[in-house]
Amino acid sequence: MPPKAAPKPPTRSKKAKSVSAHHPDEARFLIIITGLSGSGKLSALKAFEDLGYYAVDNMPIDLVPRFAELIGESVTTTRAALVVDVREGQGLERFPALLKQVRRTLSTTVIYLEASNAALLRRFSETRRPHPLGREERVTGALESERKLLDPIRNVADVIVDTSNFNVHELRAHIQNKFAGDGSGKALLISSLSFGYKNGVPLEADLVFDVRFLPNPHFVAEFRPLTGKHPKLVAYLQKFPQTNEFLSRVTGLLLYLLPHYIHEGKSYLTIAFGCTGGQHRSVMIAEQVSKRLEKEGYRVKTTHRDMPR
């Protein structure tokens, strides 16, 4: 009896291949923020923007599938957040079907924000803004109409957040704690800013450090045309013990302060370093502090307001 032929290795069916081809890329994702007017949608969107998301307010829902495709194809943008709300009108009825289409392209989470009528009425009263459904209707009636219009979206939401007892800062902290994604709590975006006192202290600064106590390279002919980013000037300033001691002390202070800022819900912190002209000492210090904080896992961007271009 001839030996049996070895079984052929299994082959993937066309159907299985098709499903795999349309599986969403888990490394890229979309957040859709929706909910009642006055519930904090724009504050939530800003929180996602601070987390590094590409943010879009009031996108027409018919454009959402194409937007998802663009995020899926983008080289630079892998995370996006957008707001869809009652300004879309009757088109909201199509949202559940469009969401299914989007999820075939991109991993998508829908966050629905709501609040009690009492909280929403208080917020509308404080801001003195009309409800988006119109000026003709009383706010209480408009809120009930809005709840009905948004019901199809609420039914498919992944996360429902009641913001009745949240202020703006608490809502942003809640969003960041839930969606920062790294579990470290280091969702804070830090701006390390250099400036020259001759042009004034930057108004956006949260913390200001005066580094004019360091030796001034302006009075050394070799270094005068350089900036604090030049290796020669960096090496010159690092020869002085007070430079390295200051960097160690200010870094230690910041590493103590930053977790407390995060705990209080701060999402953006500007640390400013000033010297006389904003070209040498402040630039070097801002750069060095940025590097040290980045090594500790913080997100830092460095800006030099008065450094010559």
C-alpha positions as CSV (number, residue, x, y, z in Angstrom):
1,M,0.0,0.0,0.0
2,P,1.6,3.3,-1.0
3,P,2.2,5.8,1.9
4,K,-0.3,8.5,2.4
5,A,0.7,11.9,1.1
6,A,1.6,14.5,3.7
7,P,-1.3,16.8,4.4
8,K,-1.0,20.2,2.8
9,P,-0.5,23.2,5.2
10,P,-3.7,25.1,5.8
11,T,-4.2,28.2,3.7
12,R,-5.9,31.3,4.7
13,S,-9.2,31.8,3.1
14,K,-10.0,34.9,1.1
15,K,-12.6,35.8,3.6
16,A,-10.1,35.7,6.5
17,K,-7.6,37.7,4.5
18,S,-10.3,40.4,3.9
19,V,-11.2,40.6,7.6
20,S,-7.5,41.0,8.5
21,A,-7.0,43.7,5.9
22,H,-9.8,45.8,7.4
23,H,-8.8,45.3,11.1
24,P,-8.2,48.8,12.6
25,D,-4.7,49.8,13.5
26,E,-4.6,49.7,17.3
27,A,-1.6,52.2,17.4
28,R,-3.9,54.9,15.9
29,F,-7.1,55.9,17.4
30,L,-9.9,58.5,17.4
31,I,-11.8,60.0,20.3
32,I,-15.3,61.3,19.5
33,I,-16.6,63.7,22.2
34,T,-20.3,64.4,22.3
35,G,-23.0,65.2,24.8
36,L,-25.2,68.0,26.1
37,S,-24.5,71.7,25.6
38,G,-22.9,73.1,28.7
39,S,-21.6,69.7,29.8
40,G,-17.9,70.6,29.1
41,K,-17.2,69.2,25.6
42,L,-14.7,72.0,24.7
43,S,-12.9,71.6,28.0
44,A,-12.6,67.9,27.3
45,L,-11.4,68.5,23.8
46,K,-8.7,70.9,25.1
47,A,-7.6,68.2,27.6
48,F,-7.1,65.8,24.7
49,E,-5.2,68.5,22.8
50,D,-2.9,68.9,25.7
51,L,-2.3,65.2,25.7
52,G,-1.0,65.5,22.1
53,Y,-4.2,64.7,20.2
54,Y,-5.1,66.5,16.9
55,A,-8.3,68.3,18.0
56,V,-11.3,69.4,15.8
57,D,-14.5,71.0,17.1
58,N,-17.9,70.6,15.5
59,M,-17.0,68.3,12.6
60,P,-19.9,67.5,10.3
61,I,-20.6,63.8,10.9
62,D,-20.6,63.0,7.2
63,L,-16.9,64.0,7.2
64,V,-15.9,61.8,10.1
65,P,-15.3,58.6,8.0
66,R,-13.0,60.4,5.7
67,F,-11.2,62.1,8.6
68,A,-10.7,58.6,10.1
69,E,-9.1,57.5,6.9
70,L,-6.7,60.5,6.9
71,I,-5.6,59.7,10.4
72,G,-5.0,56.1,9.4
73,E,-2.8,57.2,6.5
74,S,-1.0,60.1,8.2
75,V,2.7,59.8,8.9
76,T,2.7,62.4,11.7
77,T,-0.8,62.3,13.3
78,T,-1.8,59.0,15.0
79,R,-4.3,60.3,17.6
80,A,-7.2,62.7,17.1
81,A,-10.1,63.9,19.1
82,L,-13.2,65.7,17.7
83,V,-16.5,67.0,18.9
84,V,-19.9,66.0,17.4
85,D,-22.9,67.6,19.0
86,V,-26.5,68.9,18.6
87,R,-25.4,71.5,16.1
88,E,-25.5,68.6,13.6
89,G,-29.4,68.6,14.0
90,Q,-31.3,65.7,12.6
91,G,-28.2,64.2,11.0
92,L,-27.4,62.7,14.4
93,E,-29.7,59.8,13.5
94,R,-27.0,58.6,11.1
95,F,-24.3,58.6,13.7
96,P,-24.5,54.9,14.8
97,A,-24.2,53.7,11.2
98,L,-21.3,56.0,10.5
99,L,-19.6,54.9,13.7
100,K,-19.6,51.3,12.5
101,Q,-18.0,52.5,9.3
102,V,-15.3,54.5,11.1
103,R,-14.5,51.6,13.5
104,R,-13.6,49.4,10.4
105,T,-10.8,52.0,9.7
106,L,-9.7,53.2,13.1
107,S,-10.0,52.2,16.8
108,T,-12.6,54.7,18.1
109,T,-13.9,55.6,21.5
110,V,-17.1,57.7,22.0
111,I,-17.3,59.8,25.2
112,Y,-20.7,61.2,26.1
113,L,-20.8,64.1,28.5
114,E,-23.9,65.0,30.4
115,A,-25.0,66.8,33.5
116,S,-28.2,67.5,35.5
117,N,-30.6,70.1,34.4
118,A,-29.8,72.2,37.5
119,A,-26.1,72.2,36.7
120,L,-26.6,73.0,33.0
121,L,-29.1,75.8,33.8
122,R,-26.6,77.3,36.2
123,R,-23.8,77.2,33.6
124,F,-26.0,78.8,30.9
125,S,-26.9,81.5,33.4
126,E,-23.3,82.2,34.3
127,T,-22.1,82.4,30.7
128,R,-25.2,84.2,29.4
129,R,-25.0,82.2,26.2
130,P,-28.1,81.0,24.4
131,H,-28.7,77.3,23.9
132,P,-27.6,76.1,20.4
133,L,-31.2,75.0,19.6
134,G,-32.2,78.6,19.4
135,R,-33.1,81.7,21.4
136,E,-36.8,81.3,21.0
137,E,-37.1,78.3,23.3
138,R,-36.5,78.4,27.1
139,V,-33.3,76.6,28.1
140,T,-35.2,73.9,30.0
141,G,-37.2,73.0,26.9
142,A,-34.1,73.2,24.7
143,L,-32.3,70.8,27.0
144,E,-35.1,68.2,26.8
145,S,-35.2,68.5,23.0
146,E,-31.4,68.1,23.0
147,R,-31.5,64.9,25.1
148,K,-33.9,63.3,22.6
149,L,-31.8,64.3,19.6
150,L,-28.6,62.9,21.2
151,D,-30.2,59.7,22.4
152,P,-28.9,57.7,19.4
153,I,-25.4,58.7,20.2
154,R,-25.7,58.1,24.0
155,N,-26.8,54.6,23.3
156,V,-23.6,53.8,21.5
157,A,-21.2,55.7,23.8
158,D,-18.3,53.8,25.3
159,V,-17.9,56.2,28.2
160,I,-20.6,58.3,29.8
161,V,-19.3,61.1,32.2
162,D,-21.7,63.1,34.4
163,T,-20.0,66.5,34.9
164,S,-22.6,67.9,37.2
165,N,-20.1,68.2,40.1
166,F,-17.0,68.9,38.0
167,N,-15.5,72.3,37.5
168,V,-13.4,72.9,34.4
169,H,-10.1,71.9,36.0
170,E,-11.6,68.7,37.6
171,L,-13.0,67.6,34.2
172,R,-9.7,68.1,32.5
173,A,-7.9,66.2,35.2
174,H,-10.4,63.4,34.9
175,I,-9.9,63.1,31.2
176,Q,-6.1,63.1,31.5
177,N,-6.1,60.5,34.3
178,K,-8.3,58.2,32.3
179,F,-6.8,58.7,28.8
180,A,-3.1,59.6,29.3
181,G,-2.4,56.0,28.5
182,D,1.0,55.5,30.1
183,G,-0.3,55.1,33.6
184,S,2.5,57.4,34.9
185,G,0.4,60.5,35.3
186,K,2.9,62.5,33.4
187,A,0.3,64.0,31.0
188,L,1.5,67.5,31.8
189,L,3.0,69.4,28.9
190,I,5.9,71.6,30.0
191,S,7.2,74.6,28.1
192,S,10.8,75.6,29.0
193,L,11.0,79.2,27.9
194,S,14.0,81.5,27.7
195,F,13.6,85.3,27.6
196,G,15.5,88.6,28.0
197,Y,14.5,90.9,30.9
198,K,15.1,93.9,28.6
199,N,11.9,92.8,26.7
200,G,9.8,92.1,29.8
201,V,8.8,89.0,31.7
202,P,6.6,86.7,29.6
203,L,2.9,87.0,30.8
204,E,2.3,83.3,30.2
205,A,5.0,82.2,32.7
206,D,3.9,80.1,35.7
207,L,7.4,79.9,37.2
208,V,10.2,82.4,36.6
209,F,13.9,81.9,37.3
210,D,16.4,84.8,37.0
211,V,19.7,83.4,35.8
212,R,21.5,86.8,35.6
213,F,23.7,85.6,38.5
214,L,25.6,83.5,36.1
215,P,28.7,84.9,34.3
216,N,27.6,86.8,31.2
217,P,29.1,85.5,27.9
218,H,28.2,88.8,26.3
219,F,31.4,90.3,27.7
220,V,33.6,87.6,26.1
221,A,34.2,88.6,22.4
222,E,34.5,85.0,21.3
223,F,31.0,84.2,22.6
224,R,29.1,87.4,22.0
225,P,27.8,86.4,18.5
226,L,26.8,82.8,19.7
227,T,23.7,81.7,21.4
228,G,23.1,79.4,24.4
229,K,22.6,76.5,22.0
230,H,26.2,76.6,20.7
231,P,28.4,73.8,22.2
232,K,31.3,76.2,22.9
233,L,29.1,78.5,24.9
234,V,27.5,75.6,26.7
235,A,31.0,74.3,27.7
236,Y,32.0,77.8,28.8
237,L,29.0,78.2,31.2
238,Q,29.4,74.6,32.5
239,K,32.9,75.4,33.7
240,F,31.4,77.5,36.5
241,P,30.2,75.5,39.5
242,Q,27.2,77.7,40.2
243,T,25.8,76.7,36.7
244,N,25.8,73.0,37.5
245,E,24.6,73.6,41.1
246,F,21.7,75.7,39.8
247,L,20.7,73.1,37.2
248,S,20.7,70.4,39.9
249,R,18.8,72.4,42.4
250,V,16.2,73.7,39.9
251,T,15.7,70.2,38.4
252,G,15.2,68.8,41.9
253,L,12.6,71.5,42.7
254,L,10.7,70.9,39.5
255,L,10.7,67.1,40.0
256,Y,9.2,67.8,43.4
257,L,6.6,70.3,42.1
258,L,5.4,68.6,38.9
259,P,3.5,65.7,40.4
260,H,1.7,68.1,42.6
261,Y,0.7,70.3,39.6
262,I,-0.5,67.1,37.9
263,H,-2.5,66.1,40.9
264,E,-4.3,69.5,40.9
265,G,-5.3,69.0,37.3
266,K,-2.8,71.3,35.6
267,S,-2.2,70.3,32.0
268,Y,0.2,73.0,30.8
269,L,3.1,74.6,32.7
270,T,5.4,77.3,31.5
271,I,8.8,77.6,33.2
272,A,10.7,80.7,32.2
273,F,14.4,81.4,32.5
274,G,15.5,85.0,32.1
275,C,18.8,86.7,31.5
276,T,19.5,90.2,30.3
277,G,19.1,89.8,26.5
278,G,17.7,86.3,26.2
279,Q,20.5,85.1,24.0
280,H,23.1,83.3,26.1
281,R,22.5,82.2,29.7
282,S,18.7,81.8,29.7
283,V,18.8,79.8,26.4
284,M,21.5,77.4,27.7
285,I,19.6,76.8,31.0
286,A,16.2,76.3,29.3
287,E,17.8,73.7,27.0
288,Q,19.5,71.9,29.8
289,V,16.4,71.8,32.0
290,S,14.4,70.5,29.1
291,K,16.8,67.6,28.6
292,R,16.8,66.7,32.3
293,L,13.0,66.7,32.5
294,E,12.7,64.6,29.3
295,K,15.0,62.0,30.9
296,E,12.5,61.7,33.7
297,G,9.7,61.0,31.2
298,Y,8.0,64.4,31.0
299,R,6.9,66.0,27.8
300,V,8.8,69.2,27.2
301,K,8.9,71.7,24.4
302,T,11.6,74.4,24.4
303,T,11.0,77.9,23.2
304,H,13.4,80.9,23.0
305,R,11.5,84.1,22.8
306,D,14.3,86.6,22.4
307,M,17.1,84.5,20.9
308,P,18.3,85.9,17.6
309,R,17.1,83.9,14.6
